[in-house]
Amino acid sequence: MRTLIVGVGALGGLVAARLLAAGSPVWLATRNTESAARLKASGLRVTGAGGAVSVEAPEVAPVDEYLTGETFDLIVLATKAHDAIEVAPKLSPLLRRGGTLLPIQNGGVPQTLAERLGNDCVLGGLSNFGATMITPGVYEQRNAGYLLIGEFAGGESERTEHVCRWLGGAVETRVTPNLRGAIWSKLLLNCSVTTIGAIAGRTMREYIASPDGRELFQRTYDEALSVALASGARPERMIVDPVPPTWSGRSVPGEAHDVWLDQILKGYGDLKASMLQDFERGRTTEIDFINGYIVDLGRQLGVRTPVNAAIVETVHAITRRESAPDPVLLRQILHATR
């Protein structure tokens, strides 16, 4: 299966390196000529969970160079969200007959692309890998992780099984018959675990230890879950049941909730938020496709999301260098939304 991976950051680089190490025919698309030349010279190296691999990257070029004739059976779209929305329409003509575009971004990106390009072209995906790009071409895998793929129409298909077998030769890949619910389950954690960690400049385990961090997590999660349920989605169990114990529109403190929270901490508590890495490198974040998606959909459905809206504003302020990641920002968000 001829495979093109567009975007060779933390997640794209991890998948690319493991596919190449498995002997799979893989082509890599970068943002520009300089990035392509650097990766071709250095190759790809992964350390951490899943074992270390080091491979050459002979087929790597800027994405624009692929728009003139190459065709592929599978295109894995692993760019940042805003780049995915822009480049995806240019990629669909590169698919062979029956080929598949697999976006693996956070938030509402895969659903948006399926609506624009069609379910026949787009297969939905998401990842729970904890991956960090140390430098271009050098990556650390922070957890066992897996890719989850599925049809937006629901159920399973020959296509999902075929792609699962192919990618599964390099990284653990699973199929879900409830992709929409799975995307929501990941989004619930992105909105709370990842974004709050980025704003605080702390891991979840560090910020959740403070009363402000714990309260903000609960309120952010409660709003996002309310929007998910109002949309008709059925968030499915991943690390935990997406609906906290005794939940009735808001989280209920107690022993059962503590046990539920501890399960999330075991999976995500010590990971560095990818959005925090965006802050550090001066890159545009995916906030508008994560908490911003919650705010926009909540507005359409008549569900109030003041905490998520304040989080979006805070992230934009940090991006503009008007503020900097700090735990004190969590208290400011709480005070502004009480």
N, C-alpha and C positions, 0 to 999 in steps of 0.2 A: 504494500500500500504506500504509494508515493505521498509523503507527508511534508507539508510546509508549516513551520512554526514561525508565526509573526510576533515579534517581541521577545527579546532574549534577556529580560530582566530576571528577577528572582525565580518566579514560577516557570516562565518559558525556558530559562536556562537550565533549570533543574530537570524538566521533562525532556528537553533536547539532549542533554548530556546522557541521561539514562537510556533514551532510545538509541542514540548513537553507540553507546557501550554494548547494547544488545544486538548490534549489527543491522539495525533498521535503516532503510533509505530515507534520510531526513535532510531537508533544505532549511536554511535559517534566513529570516528576513529581519534586517535591522532598520533603524531610523535613517541612517545616513552612511555615506561611503567610509568615513573615518571609523565608525563603530564596526562596520563589516571588516575592514582591514585589520583592526585590532584583534577581533575574535579569530579571524583566519590565522593570524600569527601566533596567538596564545593558545588556541583551543579552549576547551571547557573542562572545568574541574569542580567536582562536588565532594564535600566532606560531610560528616555527621551521620544522622540516622539513615538507615538504608545502605550504608557502606560507601566507601570512597571510590570514585571513578575519575579517570582522566582520559580525555579523548581529543582527537583532532576535529576540526570543523571545516572540512574542505569545501562544502557547498554553502557559502554565506555571502549575501549581497544586500544592498539597500532594497527596501520593499518595492520601490518604483521600478527596479530592474526586472522584477518578476511579472510586471504588467504587460509584457510584450510577447508572450508566447508560451511560457511554461504552464503546464496544467498538473493538477494534483487530485488524488483521491480524497485526501483529508487535509484541511487547513485548520490548525489549532491557533486561535486568536488569543494571545496572552499579553497584549498591551494593556496600558492603563485604560480606564473606562472611556474617557473623552476621546482618546486616540482610536479606540475600537469602533465607536459610533462613526467616526470620520472615515476610517479606512475600509470597513467591512463591505460597503457597496462596490468598492474597487476590486475586492477579492473574489466575490461570487463568480465573475466570469472566468476565473482561473480554475474552477472546479471541473473535473471531468464529468461526463454523464453519470448521474447517480452519486456524485461526490458530496462531501459534507463539510460545512463550516461549523467548527466547534468553538464558540466563545466561552471562556472560563473566567470572566470578570465577576467581581462582586456586585451586589445590588441588582438593579433592574435592567442591566445591560443586555443579558441574553434574551430576555422577554422582548425588549424593545427591538432587537435585531430580528427576532423571529417574526414580529409583526410587520416589519418593514420589508424583509427579504423573503419571507415565506417559510413555513414549517418544513417543506420538502428540502429546502437548502440548509436550514439551521437546525442543529442538534444542540440542546442545552447542556451546559456543564457548570460545575463549580468545584472548588478545591478546598480541602481543609489542611493542606500542607502548611507547615510553618517553615518558610524559606527566606533566606537573606542573601542578597548579592553583596559580597564583600568588596569586590572590584569587578568590572566587566569581565565575564568569563570565569569568575571564581564565586562559588555559591556554597552556602551551608544549609543543609536540611536539618531543621530543628525538631521534627517529630516524625512519627511513622507516616501518618497522613495517607490520603487517597484522593483520586478524582472520582466524582460522581456525575454520571451522564444520564440523559433521559429525553424522551419525546415530550414536547410541550402539550401535545394532545392527550397525554397520559398513556398508561400501559407500556408494554414493551414491544420491541420490533426486531426484525432481522438486522436492521441497521445498527441499533444500539448494541446488540450482541456482537456484531462484527467489529465495531469500533472498540468495544470493551476488550475483546480478545487481542486486538492489535496493540492497543496502548498497555494492556495488562502484561505484555511481555517485558515491559520496562518499569512501570510504576503501578501500584495497586489501583485498579479501576473497578468501579461498581456501577450497576444499573439500578435506577429507581423508576417504578411505575408512577410516582407522584413527584415529578420534577418541580412543579410549581411549589408544592409544599416544602420540598427540600431547599429550594432557593430562599423561601421565606425563613426557614430555620437558620440558615447561614446568615441571612440579613439581620435577624434579631440579634445575633451575637456581634456582627460587625458594628451595628448601631451602638451597642453598649460597650462590649469588651474593647474593641479596637479603637473606636473614636474617643472614648473617655480616656483610655490609656495614652493616646497621642496628645490630647489636650493637657493631661497631667504630666506628661513626660515620664510616666511610670508604667510598670507592668500591672496587670490586673491584680495580682496578689498584693502588690504594694498599695495601690490606690483603694482597694476594697477594704483594707484594714482601717481606714478612717471613716468616721460617721458620714462625712460629706460624700466620699466616694461611693459608699454603700447605698446611700439614699439616691444619689444621682443615677447609679446603675439601675436601681429598681424602677425609678420613675421613667427613665429612658426606655427600658425594656417594656414596661407596662404600656406606654403609648404605642410603641411599635407593634406589640402583640395585638392591641385593640384594632389597629389599622389592618393587620393581616386577617383577623377574623372577620372584620367588617367587609373585606374584599371578597369573602367566600372561599379563601384558601384554607387548606387543611395542613398547617405546618406539621412535618413529620419528625419523629424522634431521631436525633443524631447522637450527640453526646448525652443529652438529657431529653426528657419530654419537654417540648417547647412551652407547654402551659405549666407554670409552676404549681406546686401543691396548694390546694384550697384557693386558687386564684379566682377572683370574682370581679374582674375589671382592674384590679391592682394587686400587687404582691402582698402577702400576709406574713409578717415576720413570725418566726418560730422555728422549732427544731426541724420540721420537715423542709422548710425553705432553706435552712442552713445546709442540710444534706444535699439538696438540689444544687445549691451554689457551689458546694465543695466539688461536685462532679465537674462543673464548668472549670473550676480552678485547676483540676488535675489535667485537663486537656489544654487550656489556654492561659493559665495563670502566670506562667513565666516567659511567655513569648513577647518579643518586642513588636509593638504595633507597626505595621507597614506604613501607616499614615505618619507616624513619628519619623520614620526614615525619609518620607517625602518632605517633611518640614526641614530636616537636617540637610537635605540635598537641594533645597530650593525648588522642588518640583510641584506641579499642580496636583492637588489631592483628588480623591474620588468622592468627596463629601456630598456633592450634589446628586450622586447616584446611590448613596447609602442613606444617611439621615435626611438628606434633601428629598429623596424619593419618598420617604415616609411622610414628610411634611406635605409634599404635593398631592400624594394619593389621599392622605387624611383630609386635606381640604376638599377634594372631590367627593369624598364619602361622608363629610360632615363630622369627622372625628378630630377633636382638638389635640394638637401636638406641640404645645408651647416649649417643652423642654428640648425636643428635637430641633425646633426652630432656633432656639438660643444656641444650641450646640453648633448648628450650621454657621450662624453668625460668628461664633467664637473661632471656628476653624478658618473662616475667611479672613478674620482679623489677624490670626497668626500667619497665614499665608502672605498677607500684605505687610508683614513685619511690624504691625502695630502692637503686637503682643508676642509672647513667647510661651512655650509649654511650661506649665507650672501648676501644682496641685491647688493653689489658691483660686484658680479659674473655676474649679468645680464648685466652690462655695459661691462664687459670683453668679454662676448660672442658676444655682438653687435659689438664691435671694431674688434674682430677677424674675423667677417664674412661680414664686409662691403667692 
